[in-house]
């Protein structure tokens, strides 16, 4: 099991700890930058010249420091490391937050690390990064958008860019100028626990949605300096959504597995979104996948991990595609490479990784890479290339001139305007799969019986990567928002609504049942069908979560059966990160609601005709779980609902 990725709970460090660093760090603000006449400090010079000047002044140790990223939780116990090692970056893993978990506290925390960076000999600012994959999900009060699979269903690239822009604005207001998003993987198997992070199963659809990068970064390099933009990361290069079930790492059946394919098919399915991300969107950073590639061209049996794949990282990505940003490893990404730690470091650097996400082993990484360079196993030119790429983005972000948080956007964090964008995205993401007798849209004065465990649960509708790595069920200690049930009451205030979570309350007098079922939160390999069961968030109390499946949980199907047999007309909403097999004999209308995030009123908007159903399936909806993997274009393609399917309604 890979779980060296320390995202297994909430890591909290009081901000008071940073106050104790003052005497050690001095009062270094922007003075070190302003005090020197060095060319790299002159904003009037071209970025290329500034980078060249700075590189000439740097020692090997300082260069390696720039290639190193540490986790804030580890640094709390090692307060001098950022200055001493001239670390290039700090990150927060999922659930790694300051106390209190507010935008201002985040800005204070990031500024604290920045002061440490500026106190180093050359005063090179660090760059802070977070996983803002569907909003700034680590921060309480953020606007949480539908996960990418829902955004893919919208078929609306401009809206996708708008959601990313809001996410960028909220993230940058907390002092964070870099996000590990978007995922531009092409998901080819719904059993994969990260399938909801993909926009869909075809490279054409995912490529269209690379507009998210424009939303994050803007469309001009100069936009990166703006307080509502961040550096984006296209991930995970490449083929992570195309791995073969049964090849996963550790006890993950498919996540971090092996993409078994030919170079021709890899270029057809897995590379196109990255080509667009680089050549059309000018993405600033790219993250390689934990997965491996095993070419069928020369016979299976010799897979190469992406973190050590020089053919793809350097030969294809940097040289052929022309990527001039920097490659950031995934969390402890080199740990799965063969050999000793020095051999892992050397293999990955030489393959083309530029910055290394080493949450806790950052000191060991620095000393190891320095030793490998001195031993001649890593060339100085490779180090210079990596650092040049990193420094270029720091200059383009304006960090040398304005290293500290611009807090002007905090006033709009989680604002009504931002949530309106999310609500629109939710409405456009809903896919109507069945609508017998044109049951939908519902009348706004109907007598409605609402049931199902996902009807009134912010955690379940937000999914993974919400406040913690795995996310968690319930409304307690959750992101503020509107559940589907609350949305129904809000959009149809004249409706008579009865709610029963399990559908056991009397249904007498109800015109229509609305049953909201689906999945509970997960992320990565813990979402693999047949994979391990998470039990480590505070909300879990040590109890393992339900096993993941492509079939509805028995309690969900039982609720559907109970309600839909008792009420004359019945609507089922499936809140999930992927298709679920539903027995629909007594179901009049079926909706794929995906993982809508915090704005459940967007679901109600289409239920009652405030907005029309326009969503289309971004993935194939199988007839049985045994059909997976199933994708449009396959032979004997007979799903329950094909890729691109979606009934439409009119605004009522």
C-alpha positions as CSV (number, residue, x, y, z in Angstrom):
1,X,0.0,0.0,0.0
2,X,1.4,3.3,-1.1
3,X,0.2,5.4,1.8
4,X,3.5,7.1,2.3
5,X,1.5,10.1,1.1
6,X,0.7,11.5,4.5
7,X,-2.8,12.8,3.7
8,X,-4.4,10.5,6.2
9,X,-6.0,13.1,8.4
10,X,-6.0,16.7,9.4
11,X,-2.6,18.1,10.2
12,X,-3.0,21.2,12.2
13,X,-0.2,23.5,13.4
14,X,-1.2,26.6,15.4
15,X,-0.2,29.9,13.8
16,X,1.2,30.9,17.1
17,X,4.2,28.7,16.3
18,X,5.2,31.1,13.6
19,X,5.3,34.0,16.0
20,X,8.1,32.2,17.8
21,X,10.2,32.3,14.7
22,X,10.6,36.0,14.7
23,X,13.8,36.2,16.7
24,X,15.3,33.5,14.6
25,X,14.3,34.9,11.3
26,X,14.7,38.6,12.1
27,X,12.3,41.0,10.4
28,X,13.2,40.1,6.8
29,X,10.5,41.5,4.5
30,X,11.3,42.8,1.1
31,X,14.5,44.6,2.3
32,X,16.9,41.9,1.1
33,X,15.5,42.3,-2.4
34,X,15.6,46.1,-2.4
35,X,19.0,46.4,-0.9
36,X,21.0,44.8,-3.7
37,X,21.8,46.2,-7.1
38,X,22.0,42.7,-8.5
39,X,20.5,42.4,-12.0
40,X,18.1,39.7,-11.0
41,X,16.4,42.1,-8.6
42,X,15.7,44.6,-11.5
43,X,12.1,44.2,-12.7
44,X,12.8,46.2,-15.8
45,X,15.1,43.5,-17.2
46,X,13.7,40.6,-19.2
47,X,12.9,37.5,-17.1
48,X,15.5,35.5,-19.1
49,X,18.3,37.9,-18.1
50,X,17.2,38.0,-14.5
51,X,17.2,34.2,-14.3
52,X,20.7,34.0,-15.9
53,X,22.1,36.5,-13.5
54,X,20.6,34.7,-10.5
55,X,21.8,31.3,-11.6
56,X,25.4,32.6,-11.8
57,X,25.2,33.7,-8.2
58,X,23.8,30.4,-6.8
59,X,25.8,27.6,-5.2
60,X,25.0,24.0,-5.9
61,X,23.3,23.7,-2.5
62,X,21.1,26.7,-3.3
63,X,20.1,25.3,-6.6
64,X,19.2,22.0,-5.1
65,X,17.2,23.8,-2.5
66,X,15.1,25.4,-5.2
67,X,14.4,21.9,-6.5
68,X,13.0,20.9,-3.1
69,X,9.4,21.1,-1.8
70,X,8.6,20.4,1.8
71,X,5.2,20.0,3.6
72,X,4.2,22.6,6.1
73,X,3.4,20.0,8.8
74,X,7.0,18.8,8.7
75,X,8.5,22.2,8.6
76,X,6.6,23.2,11.8
77,X,9.1,21.0,13.7
78,X,12.1,22.2,11.7
79,X,11.6,26.0,11.6
80,X,15.0,26.9,10.3
81,X,14.9,24.6,7.2
82,X,13.4,27.0,4.7
83,X,16.2,29.6,5.3
84,X,19.0,27.1,5.9
85,X,18.3,25.0,2.8
86,X,16.9,27.9,0.6
87,X,13.9,25.7,-0.1
88,X,12.2,26.5,-3.3
89,X,8.7,25.5,-2.3
90,X,6.3,24.5,0.5
91,X,3.0,22.7,0.1
92,X,-0.1,21.7,2.1
93,X,-1.3,18.2,1.6
94,X,-5.0,17.4,1.7
95,X,-6.2,18.4,5.2
96,X,-3.0,20.1,6.2
97,X,-4.2,23.5,7.5
98,X,-3.4,26.3,9.9
99,X,-5.5,27.1,13.0
100,X,-7.9,28.7,12.6
101,X,-8.7,27.4,9.1
102,X,-9.5,30.8,7.6
103,X,-8.2,32.7,4.5
104,X,-6.5,35.2,6.8
105,X,-4.8,32.5,8.8
106,X,-3.6,30.9,5.6
107,X,-2.2,34.2,4.3
108,X,-0.4,34.7,7.7
109,X,1.0,31.1,7.5
110,X,2.3,31.5,3.9
111,X,3.8,34.9,4.7
112,X,5.6,33.3,7.6
113,X,7.2,30.8,5.3
114,X,8.0,33.5,2.8
115,X,9.8,35.6,5.4
116,X,12.0,32.5,6.1
117,X,12.7,32.2,2.4
118,X,13.6,35.8,2.0
119,X,16.0,35.5,4.9
120,X,18.2,33.2,2.9
121,X,21.5,34.5,1.3
122,X,20.0,35.4,-2.0
123,X,16.5,36.1,-0.8
124,X,14.8,33.9,-3.4
125,X,11.1,33.7,-2.6
126,X,9.5,30.3,-2.1
127,X,6.3,29.3,-4.0
128,X,3.5,27.7,-2.0
129,X,1.3,25.0,-3.7
130,X,-2.0,23.3,-2.9
131,X,-4.5,20.9,-4.4
132,X,-7.3,23.3,-5.5
133,X,-8.9,20.6,-7.6
134,X,-12.5,21.7,-7.3
135,X,-12.2,24.9,-5.4
136,X,-9.8,25.9,-2.7
137,X,-11.0,22.8,-0.8
138,X,-8.6,22.9,2.1
139,X,-9.9,26.2,3.3
140,X,-13.1,26.5,5.3
141,X,-15.7,28.6,3.5
142,X,-14.4,28.1,0.0
143,X,-16.6,27.8,-3.0
144,X,-16.6,24.1,-3.9
145,X,-17.4,23.3,-7.5
146,X,-18.5,20.0,-9.1
147,X,-15.6,17.6,-9.6
148,X,-14.2,17.5,-13.1
149,X,-16.4,14.6,-14.3
150,X,-19.4,16.9,-13.7
151,X,-17.7,19.8,-15.4
152,X,-17.1,17.5,-18.4
153,X,-20.8,16.8,-18.5
154,X,-21.5,20.5,-19.1
155,X,-19.7,20.5,-22.4
156,X,-19.1,24.2,-21.6
157,X,-15.4,25.1,-21.9
158,X,-16.1,28.8,-21.1
159,X,-17.9,27.8,-17.9
160,X,-15.0,25.5,-16.9
161,X,-12.6,28.4,-17.3
162,X,-14.8,30.5,-15.2
163,X,-14.9,28.0,-12.4
164,X,-11.1,27.8,-12.5
165,X,-10.9,31.6,-12.4
166,X,-13.0,31.7,-9.2
167,X,-10.8,29.0,-7.7
168,X,-7.7,30.9,-8.6
169,X,-9.0,34.1,-7.1
170,X,-9.9,32.4,-3.8
171,X,-6.7,30.5,-3.7
172,X,-4.4,33.5,-4.4
173,X,-6.2,35.6,-1.8
174,X,-4.8,33.2,0.8
175,X,-1.3,33.8,-0.3
176,X,-1.0,30.7,-2.4
177,X,0.1,31.3,-6.1
178,X,0.3,27.7,-7.3
179,X,-2.3,24.9,-7.7
180,X,-1.9,21.3,-8.5
181,X,-4.7,21.4,-11.0
182,X,-6.3,20.6,-13.4
183,X,-6.2,16.9,-13.9
184,X,-6.3,16.4,-17.7
185,X,-6.2,12.6,-17.6
186,X,-8.5,10.6,-19.8
187,X,-10.4,8.1,-17.7
188,X,-10.9,4.7,-19.4
189,X,-12.2,2.6,-16.5
190,X,-14.8,3.7,-14.0
191,X,-13.3,1.3,-11.4
192,X,-10.4,3.8,-11.0
193,X,-10.7,5.7,-7.8
194,X,-9.7,9.0,-9.5
195,X,-12.1,8.8,-12.4
196,X,-14.0,11.8,-11.0
197,X,-10.9,13.9,-11.4
198,X,-11.1,13.5,-15.2
199,X,-13.3,15.5,-17.5
200,X,-14.2,12.4,-19.4
201,X,-13.3,9.3,-21.4
202,X,-12.3,10.8,-24.7
203,X,-9.2,12.9,-25.4
204,X,-11.3,15.3,-27.5
205,X,-13.5,16.2,-24.5
206,X,-10.6,16.5,-22.0
207,X,-8.7,18.6,-24.5
208,X,-11.7,21.0,-24.8
209,X,-11.7,21.4,-21.0
210,X,-8.1,22.5,-20.8
211,X,-9.6,26.0,-20.8
212,X,-9.4,25.4,-17.0
213,X,-5.7,26.4,-17.4
214,X,-6.7,29.7,-18.9
215,X,-9.0,30.2,-15.9
216,X,-6.2,29.6,-13.5
217,X,-3.4,31.4,-15.2
218,X,-5.1,33.9,-17.5
219,X,-4.3,33.9,-21.2
220,X,-1.1,36.0,-21.1
221,X,2.1,35.5,-19.1
222,X,1.6,38.9,-17.6
223,X,-1.7,37.7,-16.0
224,X,0.2,35.5,-13.6
225,X,1.1,38.6,-11.5
226,X,-2.6,39.4,-11.0
227,X,-4.1,38.8,-7.6
228,X,-6.8,36.5,-9.1
229,X,-4.5,34.2,-11.0
230,X,-2.3,31.2,-10.1
231,X,0.2,29.0,-11.8
232,X,-1.6,25.8,-13.0
233,X,-0.4,22.2,-13.0
234,X,-1.5,19.8,-15.7
235,X,-1.6,16.3,-14.3
236,X,-0.8,13.5,-14.3
237,X,1.5,13.0,-17.2
238,X,0.6,10.6,-18.7
239,X,-1.8,7.7,-18.9
240,X,-2.9,7.5,-15.3
241,X,-6.5,7.1,-16.4
242,X,-5.6,4.4,-18.8
243,X,-4.1,1.8,-16.5
244,X,-5.1,-1.8,-16.5
245,X,-7.2,-3.2,-13.7
246,X,-5.1,-5.5,-11.5
247,X,-1.8,-3.7,-12.1
248,X,-2.2,-1.1,-9.3
249,X,0.4,-0.4,-6.7
250,X,0.3,-2.1,-3.4
251,X,-3.3,-3.0,-2.5
252,X,-4.7,-0.5,-5.0
253,X,-6.3,-2.6,-7.8
254,X,-5.9,0.0,-10.6
255,X,-4.6,3.4,-9.2
256,X,-0.9,3.9,-9.8
257,X,-1.0,0.9,-12.1
258,X,0.4,0.1,-15.5
259,X,-0.7,1.6,-18.8
260,X,-0.3,-1.3,-21.2
261,X,-0.5,0.2,-24.7
262,X,1.4,0.9,-27.9
263,X,3.1,4.2,-28.5
264,X,0.6,4.9,-31.2
265,X,-2.4,4.4,-28.9
266,X,-0.8,6.4,-26.1
267,X,-0.3,9.3,-28.5
268,X,-4.0,9.0,-29.6
269,X,-5.6,8.6,-26.2
270,X,-3.4,10.0,-23.4
271,X,-1.2,12.7,-24.9
272,X,-3.6,15.1,-26.7
273,X,-4.8,17.0,-23.5
274,X,-1.2,17.6,-22.5
275,X,-0.2,18.8,-26.0
276,X,-3.1,21.4,-25.8
277,X,-2.1,22.3,-22.2
278,X,1.4,23.1,-23.4
279,X,1.1,24.5,-26.9
280,X,-2.3,26.2,-26.6
281,X,-2.6,27.1,-22.8
282,X,1.1,27.5,-21.9
283,X,0.6,25.7,-18.6
284,X,3.3,26.6,-16.1
285,X,3.9,23.2,-14.4
286,X,3.2,19.5,-15.1
287,X,3.0,16.7,-12.6
288,X,4.0,13.1,-13.6
289,X,1.8,10.2,-12.7
290,X,2.5,7.5,-10.1
291,X,1.6,5.1,-12.8
292,X,3.9,3.2,-15.2
293,X,3.9,2.6,-19.0
294,X,4.6,-0.7,-20.5
295,X,4.8,-0.6,-24.3
296,X,3.2,-3.4,-26.2
297,X,5.5,-2.5,-29.1
298,X,8.3,-4.5,-27.6
299,X,6.2,-6.9,-25.5
300,X,4.8,-6.5,-22.0
301,X,6.9,-7.1,-19.0
302,X,9.1,-4.1,-18.7
303,X,7.0,-1.2,-17.3
304,X,8.7,2.1,-16.5
305,X,7.4,4.4,-13.8
306,X,6.5,7.9,-15.1
307,X,8.7,9.5,-12.5
308,X,11.7,7.9,-14.1
309,X,10.5,7.9,-17.7
310,X,13.1,9.9,-19.6
311,X,11.6,9.0,-23.0
312,X,8.3,10.6,-22.1
313,X,9.3,13.4,-19.6
314,X,12.3,14.7,-21.6
315,X,12.0,13.3,-25.0
316,X,8.3,13.7,-25.6
317,X,7.1,16.4,-23.1
318,X,10.0,18.8,-23.1
319,X,11.6,18.2,-26.4
320,X,8.9,17.1,-28.8
321,X,5.8,18.9,-27.3
322,X,8.0,21.9,-26.3
323,X,7.1,22.3,-22.6
324,X,9.2,25.0,-21.1
325,X,7.7,25.1,-17.6
326,X,8.9,22.9,-14.7
327,X,8.0,19.3,-13.8
328,X,6.9,18.8,-10.2
329,X,6.9,15.3,-8.7
330,X,3.8,13.9,-7.0
331,X,3.8,13.4,-3.3
332,X,6.7,11.1,-2.4
333,X,6.5,10.2,-6.1
334,X,10.0,8.8,-6.4
335,X,9.5,6.3,-3.5
336,X,8.1,3.8,-5.9
337,X,11.1,3.7,-8.1
338,X,13.5,0.8,-7.9
339,X,16.7,1.0,-6.0
340,X,18.1,3.0,-3.1
341,X,17.0,6.5,-2.3
342,X,20.1,8.0,-4.1
343,X,19.3,5.8,-7.1
344,X,15.7,7.0,-7.1
345,X,16.7,10.6,-6.9
346,X,19.2,10.3,-9.7
347,X,16.9,8.4,-12.0
348,X,14.1,10.9,-11.6
349,X,16.2,14.0,-12.0
350,X,17.9,12.6,-15.1
351,X,14.5,11.6,-16.4
352,X,13.4,15.2,-16.3
353,X,11.7,16.0,-13.0
354,X,12.6,19.5,-11.9
355,X,11.1,19.9,-8.4
356,X,10.6,17.2,-5.9
357,X,7.6,17.0,-3.5
358,X,9.4,15.5,-0.6
359,X,7.1,16.3,2.3
360,X,9.3,14.9,5.2
361,X,12.5,13.8,3.6
362,X,13.5,17.2,2.2
363,X,16.8,17.3,4.1
364,X,17.8,13.9,2.9
365,X,16.8,14.8,-0.6
366,X,19.0,17.9,-0.6
367,X,22.1,16.1,0.7
368,X,21.5,13.2,-1.6
369,X,21.2,15.2,-4.8
370,X,24.2,17.3,-3.9
371,X,26.2,14.1,-3.4
372,X,24.9,12.6,-6.7
373,X,26.0,15.8,-8.6
374,X,29.4,15.8,-6.9
375,X,29.8,12.1,-7.8
376,X,29.1,12.9,-11.5
377,X,25.9,10.8,-11.7
378,X,23.8,14.0,-12.3
379,X,25.2,16.7,-14.5
380,X,25.4,20.3,-13.4
381,X,23.7,21.2,-16.7
382,X,20.6,19.2,-15.7
383,X,20.5,21.0,-12.3
384,X,20.8,24.4,-14.1
385,X,18.0,23.5,-16.5
386,X,15.7,22.5,-13.7
387,X,16.4,25.6,-11.6
388,X,16.1,27.9,-14.6
389,X,12.6,26.5,-15.3
390,X,11.6,27.0,-11.6
391,X,13.0,30.5,-11.3
392,X,11.4,31.6,-14.6
393,X,7.9,30.9,-13.2
394,X,8.7,32.7,-9.9
395,X,9.7,35.8,-11.8
396,X,6.6,35.5,-14.0
397,X,4.4,35.3,-11.0
398,X,5.9,38.5,-9.7
399,X,7.1,36.9,-6.5
400,X,10.4,38.8,-6.4
401,X,8.6,42.1,-6.4
402,X,5.5,41.1,-4.3
403,X,6.4,38.0,-2.3
404,X,3.7,38.4,0.3
405,X,0.0,37.6,0.1
406,X,-2.3,40.1,-1.6
407,X,-5.3,39.8,0.6
408,X,-7.6,42.1,-1.3
409,X,-9.6,39.1,-2.6
410,X,-10.4,37.7,0.9
411,X,-13.5,39.8,1.0
412,X,-14.9,37.8,-1.9
413,X,-13.8,34.4,-0.6
414,X,-16.9,32.1,-0.8
415,X,-19.0,35.1,-1.9
416,X,-22.5,34.9,-3.3
417,X,-21.1,35.8,-6.7
418,X,-18.6,33.0,-6.6
419,X,-21.3,30.5,-5.5
420,X,-23.5,31.7,-8.3
421,X,-20.9,30.4,-10.7
422,X,-20.8,27.1,-8.9
423,X,-24.6,26.8,-8.9
424,X,-24.6,27.4,-12.7
425,X,-22.0,24.7,-13.1
426,X,-24.0,22.3,-11.0
427,X,-27.1,22.9,-13.1
428,X,-25.3,22.4,-16.4
429,X,-23.6,19.2,-15.1
430,X,-26.8,17.3,-14.4
431,X,-27.5,14.6,-17.0
432,X,-31.0,13.4,-17.5
433,X,-30.9,9.7,-18.3
434,X,-34.6,8.8,-18.1
435,X,-37.7,10.9,-18.1
436,X,-40.8,8.7,-18.6
437,X,-43.9,10.7,-19.3
438,X,-41.9,13.9,-19.2
439,X,-42.1,13.8,-15.4
440,X,-39.3,16.4,-15.2
441,X,-39.4,19.3,-14.6
442,X,-41.5,19.0,-11.5
443,X,-44.3,21.4,-10.6
444,X,-43.1,23.9,-8.0
445,X,-46.2,23.4,-5.8
446,X,-45.9,19.6,-5.9
447,X,-46.2,17.4,-2.8
448,X,-42.7,15.9,-2.7
449,X,-41.3,13.0,-0.7
450,X,-37.5,13.3,-0.5
451,X,-35.4,10.4,0.6
452,X,-31.9,8.9,0.4
453,X,-28.7,9.4,2.4
454,X,-27.3,11.9,-0.1
455,X,-30.3,14.2,-0.1
456,X,-29.1,16.2,2.9
457,X,-25.3,15.6,3.1
458,X,-22.8,18.3,2.1
459,X,-19.9,15.9,2.6
460,X,-21.3,13.2,0.2
461,X,-22.2,15.7,-2.5
462,X,-18.7,17.4,-2.3
463,X,-16.7,14.2,-2.4
464,X,-13.0,13.8,-1.9
465,X,-10.5,16.6,-1.6
466,X,-12.8,18.6,0.6
467,X,-11.3,19.8,3.8
468,X,-9.3,16.5,4.0
469,X,-7.6,14.3,1.4
470,X,-10.4,11.8,1.4
471,X,-13.3,14.1,2.3
472,X,-15.9,12.9,4.7
473,X,-19.7,12.4,5.0
474,X,-22.1,14.6,7.0
475,X,-22.9,18.2,7.6
476,X,-20.9,18.6,10.8
477,X,-17.6,20.5,10.5
478,X,-18.2,20.7,6.8
479,X,-17.9,23.3,4.2
480,X,-20.9,25.7,4.3
481,X,-23.3,25.2,1.4
482,X,-26.7,24.0,0.3
483,X,-27.6,20.4,0.3
484,X,-29.9,19.0,-2.4
485,X,-32.8,18.9,0.1
486,X,-32.2,22.5,1.1
487,X,-32.0,23.4,-2.6
488,X,-35.4,21.9,-3.3
489,X,-37.0,23.9,-0.5
490,X,-35.2,27.0,-1.7
491,X,-36.1,26.7,-5.4
492,X,-39.7,25.5,-4.8
493,X,-40.8,27.2,-1.6
494,X,-44.5,26.4,-2.3
495,X,-43.9,22.7,-2.6
496,X,-44.9,20.5,0.4
497,X,-41.7,18.6,1.2
498,X,-41.5,15.5,3.4
499,X,-38.1,14.1,4.1
500,X,-37.1,10.7,5.3
501,X,-33.5,9.6,4.9
502,X,-34.3,5.9,4.6
503,X,-37.7,6.3,3.1
504,X,-39.6,4.7,6.0
505,X,-41.8,7.6,6.9
506,X,-45.4,7.5,5.6
507,X,-45.7,8.7,2.0
508,X,-49.4,9.3,2.0
509,X,-50.4,12.3,0.0
510,X,-47.1,12.7,-1.9
511,X,-47.3,13.3,-5.6
512,X,-43.7,12.4,-6.4
513,X,-40.7,10.8,-4.7
514,X,-37.2,12.2,-5.1
515,X,-34.6,9.7,-3.9
516,X,-31.0,10.9,-3.7
517,X,-28.5,8.1,-3.5
518,X,-24.9,7.3,-4.6
519,X,-21.4,7.2,-3.2
520,X,-19.6,8.4,-0.1
521,X,-16.3,10.4,-0.3
522,X,-13.0,8.9,-1.4
523,X,-9.9,9.8,-3.3
524,X,-7.2,8.0,-5.2
525,X,-6.6,4.3,-4.6
526,X,-9.1,4.3,-1.7
527,X,-11.8,4.8,-4.3
528,X,-10.7,1.9,-6.4
529,X,-13.4,-0.7,-6.8
530,X,-12.1,-3.6,-4.8
531,X,-9.5,-1.4,-3.1
532,X,-8.7,-0.7,0.6
533,X,-11.2,1.0,2.9
534,X,-10.3,4.3,4.5
535,X,-10.9,4.7,8.2
536,X,-8.6,7.5,9.3
537,X,-10.4,10.9,9.2
538,X,-11.7,12.1,12.5
539,X,-15.2,11.7,11.3
540,X,-14.6,8.0,10.7
541,X,-13.8,7.2,14.3
542,X,-11.7,4.4,13.1
543,X,-14.5,2.6,11.3
544,X,-13.7,1.6,7.7
545,X,-15.8,3.2,5.0
546,X,-18.0,1.2,2.7
547,X,-16.3,-0.9,0.0
548,X,-16.4,0.8,-3.3
549,X,-18.5,-0.6,-6.1
550,X,-20.1,0.3,-9.4
551,X,-23.4,-1.0,-8.1
552,X,-25.5,1.0,-5.6
553,X,-25.0,0.1,-2.0
554,X,-27.8,-2.3,-0.9
555,X,-29.3,0.4,1.5
556,X,-29.5,2.8,-1.4
557,X,-31.3,0.4,-3.7
558,X,-33.6,-0.6,-0.8
559,X,-34.5,3.1,-0.3
560,X,-35.3,3.4,-4.0
561,X,-37.4,0.3,-4.0
562,X,-39.3,1.4,-0.9
563,X,-40.1,4.9,-2.1
564,X,-40.7,4.2,-5.8
565,X,-43.1,1.4,-5.1
566,X,-45.1,3.5,-2.7
567,X,-45.3,6.8,-4.6
568,X,-47.0,7.2,-8.0
569,X,-44.1,9.0,-9.7
570,X,-40.4,8.7,-8.7
571,X,-37.2,10.5,-9.5
572,X,-33.7,9.1,-8.6
573,X,-30.7,11.3,-8.4
574,X,-27.3,9.5,-8.4
575,X,-24.7,11.6,-6.5
576,X,-21.4,9.9,-7.3
577,X,-18.0,10.2,-8.8
578,X,-18.8,7.7,-11.5
579,X,-21.7,5.7,-13.0
580,X,-23.6,3.4,-10.7
581,X,-25.7,0.5,-11.7
582,X,-29.3,1.2,-10.7
583,X,-32.4,-1.1,-10.9
584,X,-34.8,1.3,-12.6
585,X,-38.0,-0.8,-12.9
586,X,-40.1,1.6,-10.8
587,X,-38.1,4.7,-11.5
588,X,-39.7,7.3,-13.8
589,X,-36.8,9.7,-14.0
590,X,-33.1,9.1,-13.5
591,X,-30.4,11.8,-13.2
592,X,-26.6,11.6,-13.0
593,X,-25.8,14.4,-10.5
594,X,-22.1,13.5,-10.1
595,X,-20.4,15.3,-7.2
596,X,-21.9,18.8,-7.3
597,X,-20.0,20.4,-4.5
598,X,-21.5,22.9,-2.1
599,X,-24.2,24.4,-4.3
600,X,-27.0,21.8,-4.2
601,X,-29.5,24.4,-5.3
602,X,-28.1,23.9,-8.8
603,X,-29.6,20.4,-8.8
604,X,-33.0,21.8,-7.8
605,X,-32.8,24.4,-10.5
606,X,-33.1,21.7,-13.2
607,X,-35.5,19.5,-11.2
608,X,-38.0,22.4,-11.2
609,X,-37.3,23.8,-14.6
610,X,-35.6,27.0,-13.5
611,X,-32.8,25.8,-15.8
612,X,-33.1,23.2,-18.5
613,X,-31.4,19.8,-18.4
614,X,-28.5,20.1,-21.0
615,X,-25.8,17.9,-19.6
616,X,-24.3,15.0,-21.6
617,X,-22.5,11.9,-20.3
618,X,-18.7,12.5,-20.2
619,X,-18.3,8.8,-19.7
620,X,-20.1,5.6,-20.8
621,X,-22.8,4.4,-18.3
622,X,-22.4,0.7,-18.3
623,X,-25.4,-1.8,-18.2
624,X,-23.5,-4.0,-15.7
625,X,-20.3,-3.6,-13.7
626,X,-18.8,-6.5,-15.6
627,X,-18.7,-4.4,-18.8
628,X,-15.9,-2.2,-17.4
629,X,-13.7,-1.0,-19.0
630,X,-16.2,0.2,-21.6
631,X,-15.6,3.2,-23.8
632,X,-17.2,4.7,-26.8
633,X,-15.8,3.1,-30.0
634,X,-15.4,-0.3,-28.4
635,X,-16.6,-3.4,-30.2
636,X,-19.9,-4.8,-28.9
637,X,-20.6,-1.5,-27.3
638,X,-24.0,-2.0,-25.5
639,X,-24.1,0.2,-22.4
640,X,-27.1,1.3,-20.5
641,X,-26.5,4.8,-21.7
642,X,-23.8,5.7,-24.3
643,X,-21.2,8.4,-24.0
644,X,-22.7,11.8,-24.9
645,X,-26.2,10.8,-24.0
646,X,-28.4,13.2,-22.2
647,X,-32.1,14.1,-22.5
648,X,-33.1,17.7,-22.6
649,X,-35.9,19.7,-21.0
650,X,-37.2,23.2,-21.4
651,X,-37.3,26.0,-18.8
652,X,-40.7,26.0,-17.3
